[in-house]
Amino acid sequence: MKQIVIPVPHRPGVVADVSETLAAAGINIEEMDAEGAVDNGVILLMVDRYDAALRALQEAGFRAISEDALVLRLRNEPGSLARVARRLESAAINIRSLRIAQHLGPHTLVTLVTDRQAEARELLRDCLVSL
C-alpha cells in the first residue's frame, strides 16, 4: 500500500492548505495523520488517486514523497502490536511510521513503514495482508 508523506512547517493552516490542494485536484483523502512538534511536522496521507495527489502536492510546492507501507492483520487483543514491535527490534529494524488503521472484529489492520522494508516484509510475512 502506498502512502504520501509530507514534511511541513508546524503552523496554523497547513492541514487546510494540503486539504484544499487535494480538493482542487478532485482527490479524496481516505486517511490522514498530522503530527507537529516545535517548528516541524509531518502529514501522512492515503488517497483515492495516489499519482494525481502526489503530482498536485508537488506542483503546489509541498515536498511530498512516496512510501510503501506494509499492511498487517493482527489479533485485536492486548500484546499483538508489542509482539510485532519486539520481532522488529530483535532484527534491529527501526519503525519509521506505524498506524492502527482499522478494527475488524477480532482483527486489527496496521500500516507499517520501517527503515528496511524488504526485511520487515519477510520477517512479518505470517501477518501481511495482500492488497
C-alpha positions as CSV (number, residue, x, y, z in Angstrom):
1,M,0.0,0.0,0.0
2,K,1.4,3.4,-0.9
3,Q,1.2,6.4,1.4
4,I,2.3,10.0,0.9
5,V,4.5,11.7,3.4
6,I,4.7,15.5,3.6
7,P,7.2,17.3,5.8
8,V,5.5,20.6,6.7
9,P,6.2,23.6,9.0
10,H,4.2,23.4,12.3
11,R,1.9,26.3,11.8
12,P,-1.8,27.1,11.7
13,G,-3.4,26.4,8.3
14,V,-1.0,23.7,6.9
15,V,-3.7,21.0,7.1
16,A,-6.1,23.3,5.3
17,D,-3.5,24.0,2.6
18,V,-2.9,20.3,2.0
19,S,-6.7,19.5,2.1
20,E,-7.5,22.4,-0.3
21,T,-4.8,21.4,-2.7
22,L,-6.2,17.8,-2.9
23,A,-9.8,19.0,-3.1
24,A,-8.9,21.3,-6.0
25,A,-7.5,18.3,-7.9
26,G,-10.6,16.2,-7.2
27,I,-8.8,13.8,-4.9
28,N,-10.5,12.2,-1.9
29,I,-8.5,11.7,1.3
30,E,-9.0,8.2,2.7
31,E,-6.8,8.5,5.7
32,M,-4.8,11.4,7.1
33,D,-2.5,11.8,10.2
34,A,-0.9,15.1,11.0
35,E,1.7,15.5,13.8
36,G,3.6,18.6,14.8
37,A,6.5,19.3,17.2
38,V,8.2,22.6,17.8
39,D,8.8,24.0,14.3
40,N,8.2,21.0,12.1
41,G,5.5,18.5,11.4
42,V,4.6,15.7,9.1
43,I,1.4,14.7,7.3
44,L,0.7,11.1,6.2
45,L,-1.9,10.5,3.6
46,M,-3.7,7.7,1.8
47,V,-5.9,8.9,-1.0
48,D,-8.1,7.5,-3.8
49,R,-5.9,8.7,-6.7
50,Y,-2.3,8.4,-5.5
51,D,-0.3,9.5,-8.5
52,A,-2.5,12.6,-9.1
53,A,-2.3,13.5,-5.4
54,L,1.5,13.3,-5.4
55,R,1.7,15.4,-8.5
56,A,-0.8,18.1,-7.2
57,L,1.0,18.4,-3.9
58,Q,4.4,18.7,-5.5
59,E,3.1,21.3,-8.0
60,A,1.7,23.3,-5.0
61,G,5.2,23.4,-3.5
62,F,4.9,20.6,-0.9
63,R,7.9,18.2,-0.6
64,A,5.6,15.2,-0.8
65,I,7.3,11.9,-1.1
66,S,6.1,8.3,-1.6
67,E,6.4,5.4,0.8
68,D,5.3,1.8,0.5
69,A,3.6,0.7,3.7
70,L,3.2,-2.9,4.8
71,V,-0.4,-3.8,5.9
72,L,-0.5,-6.2,8.8
73,R,-3.5,-8.1,10.1
74,L,-3.2,-8.6,13.9
75,R,-5.4,-10.2,16.5
76,N,-7.4,-7.4,18.2
77,E,-6.1,-8.3,21.7
78,P,-3.6,-6.8,24.2
79,G,0.0,-7.6,23.2
80,S,-0.4,-8.2,19.5
81,L,1.3,-5.0,18.5
82,A,4.0,-5.4,21.2
83,R,4.9,-8.8,19.8
84,V,5.4,-7.4,16.3
85,A,7.4,-4.5,17.6
86,R,9.7,-6.9,19.5
87,R,10.2,-9.1,16.4
88,L,11.4,-6.0,14.6
89,E,13.6,-4.9,17.4
90,S,15.2,-8.4,17.5
91,A,16.1,-8.0,13.9
92,A,17.4,-4.4,14.5
93,I,14.7,-3.0,12.2
94,N,13.6,0.5,13.1
95,I,9.9,1.6,12.8
96,R,9.6,4.8,10.9
97,S,5.8,5.0,11.0
98,L,3.0,2.8,12.3
99,R,-0.7,3.4,12.2
100,I,-3.6,1.4,13.6
101,A,-5.8,1.7,10.5
102,Q,-9.0,-0.2,11.2
103,H,-10.6,-2.6,13.7
104,L,-12.3,-5.5,12.1
105,G,-14.0,-7.6,14.8
106,P,-11.3,-10.0,16.1
107,H,-8.6,-8.4,14.0
108,T,-6.9,-5.0,13.5
109,L,-5.3,-3.7,10.4
110,V,-2.0,-1.9,11.0
111,T,0.1,0.0,8.4
112,L,3.9,-0.1,8.9
113,V,6.9,1.6,7.4
114,T,10.4,0.6,8.5
115,D,13.9,1.5,7.7
116,R,14.3,-1.9,6.0
117,Q,11.0,-2.8,4.3
118,A,12.1,-5.9,2.4
119,E,13.5,-7.5,5.6
120,A,10.4,-6.5,7.6
121,R,8.1,-7.9,4.9
122,E,9.9,-11.3,5.2
123,L,10.0,-11.2,9.0
124,L,6.3,-10.4,9.2
125,R,5.0,-12.5,6.3
126,D,2.8,-14.5,8.6
127,C,0.6,-11.4,9.3
128,L,0.9,-9.5,6.0
129,V,-2.3,-8.6,4.1
130,S,-2.1,-8.8,0.3
131,L,-3.7,-5.7,-1.4
